[in-house]
Amino acid sequence: MKSAIAIRMVQSLWCIFLCSLATAAAGLDVLNSASFAGLTADYNERRGTYDLDGGGTQDVNLSDLITYGITGGKRFPLTPWLRLQLAGVLRYGSVVDDTFPAGTVVDSAAIVRKMLLQGGIIADLQVPLNLSGGELSRSRFYVHAGGGVHLARIWESEVLLDKQSESVTGDPSLESPHVMLSPSIHGGLGWEVQLSRALGLAVSYSLSYGDLVHYSSTDFGYFPLSIPYSERFITHEIDIAFLFR
């Protein structure tokens, strides 16, 4: 008899627990389960390194790179206080990496511009911050962290300094195009607001790190020999996304 009563109590507590989860899940709004699309802007601090023979390295001073892109994906609620965001992103940017005085390659001064086209898949765990207590607000901050995998294509072009529409060809020091696959990690803070039952807006900042560029280079004075070269990116990223059902 007592065991039967105990079993009923356990069943009752389990039902209460499940009902509580169902109630909490019902409170998950468009901010937690939306699809989204938006824009991204990135300021990339570049750290270049050549790996020399004998275990030595040579650091390179590089100009910082600004990239712009588009992003889109889906949010998946995991618990009432945790969600997973999966996003695809496509970015492009270019930067002047070197300047050659007149007579180096052609009679006029020339500049070398490096271009980066990058696509990636980003997994992001997000925790909404309920600062006011009680039910989740329509407007709130959230913290987020995660990682990604990026496929990048990097290449160089050379143009005349005083006539940048005119390309310079035949310079053996220019790197040929390279394609590489690289990981990254990130963390940051965001703010989101529910504009209606089916629409929301999210703005987020991320600080990320990745060894996004790596290839065998012929641009270190050992031509035609090549040596390993890499660029580590410390990236400050701003994302603006519209959320929708």
Salt bridges, closest charged atoms under 4 A:
ASP29 OD1 - ARG140 NH2 3.54
ASP42 OD1 - ARG91 NE 3.04
GLU45 OE1 - ARG47 NH2 3.10
GLU45 OE2 - HIS236 NE2 3.01
ASP97 OD1 - ARG46 NH1 2.98
ASP97 OD2 - LYS114 NZ 3.44
ASP124 OD2 - HIS144 ND1 3.10
ASP124 OD1 - HIS186 NE2 2.81
GLU156 OE2 - LYS114 NZ 3.98
GLU166 OE1 - LYS163 NZ 3.59
GLU175 OE1 - HIS178 NE2 3.08
GLU192 OE1 - ARG75 NH1 2.91
GLU192 OE1 - ARG83 NH2 2.67
GLU192 OE2 - ARG140 NE 2.84
GLU231 OE2 - ARG46 NH2 3.01
GLU231 OE2 - LYS114 NZ 3.18
GLU237 OE1 - ARG91 NH2 3.04
